[in-house]
Amino acid sequence: MQNKIIRLSKIISHAGICSRREAEELIENGKVEINGKIFKEYSIAHNKIKTIIIEGKELSKEKNRLWIFNKPVGYVSSNKEQKSQKSLFRLIPDHIPRIVSVGRLDIMSEGLMIMTNNPSISSFLENPKNKISRKYLVNVKGEITQNLIDKTKQRLLIDGQFYRRIKLKVIFSKNNFHMLEIELFEGKNREIRKILRHFDLKITKLKRIEYGPFQLEKLAVGKLKEIPEKVLSIYLKKVKFKNENNFW
């Protein structure tokens, strides 16, 4: 670890200063100092870093932080807005540092989103190889058959795309209205919508309630709540996340 070569732009962006591309521009323009000297290389050995100064301000080793957020319907998960779209980042209080989301919920979906100041945590939690579960409550109209339930327990091929098995449980049914609890471990783009549409089910509400050990519980819509540092640290150690203490 000590001799690892790392991208300086990655360190700067993970600290919440700016994007990686903007960090590279700072380096090119001589705005970055390593150990008191202007540094214009893009990479550096980890063990050579003692101090990093950006435009006269020293970069501290930030601790990992993580928040849960209750996303409302009508907001996109990206910080880039198109046409009349509204970004959920509009709802993030000004005192919160630069953060990224863990995965996404589409504009018509609501509920739990994980936000973090460390993009490496985001990448780790999103990666299907790490088998982090996501749980949803989904209201649908249509017919729920045993064949449907059995097929979702297997790998599915839909429109040329493979989906891993999901856990589907019927919580409530009346006529052709059903409330489902769905758990998955992959989280591909609009995965639940595509799978249920394949079985001729119409979604009227889709709400994520859990992501790994983090639960939405009674968090108000549009609100943000930080997970205590000790709780986050214990979880990251449990799942063997590397870089648990700081960004560099």
Buried (B, 14 or more C-beta within 10 A) or exposed (E): EEEEEBBBBBBBBBBBBBEBEEBBEBBEEEBBBBEEEEBEEEEBEEEEBEEBBBEEEEBEEBBBBBBBBBBBBEBBBBBEEEEEEEBBBEBBEEEBEBBBBBBBBBBEBBBBBBBBBBBBBBEBBBEEEBEBEBBBBBBBEBEBEEEBBEBBEEEBEEEEEEBBBBEBEEEEEEEEEBBBBBEBBBBBEBBBBBBBBBBEBEBEBBBBBBBBEBEBEEBEEBEBEEBEEEEBBEBBEEBEBEBBEEBB
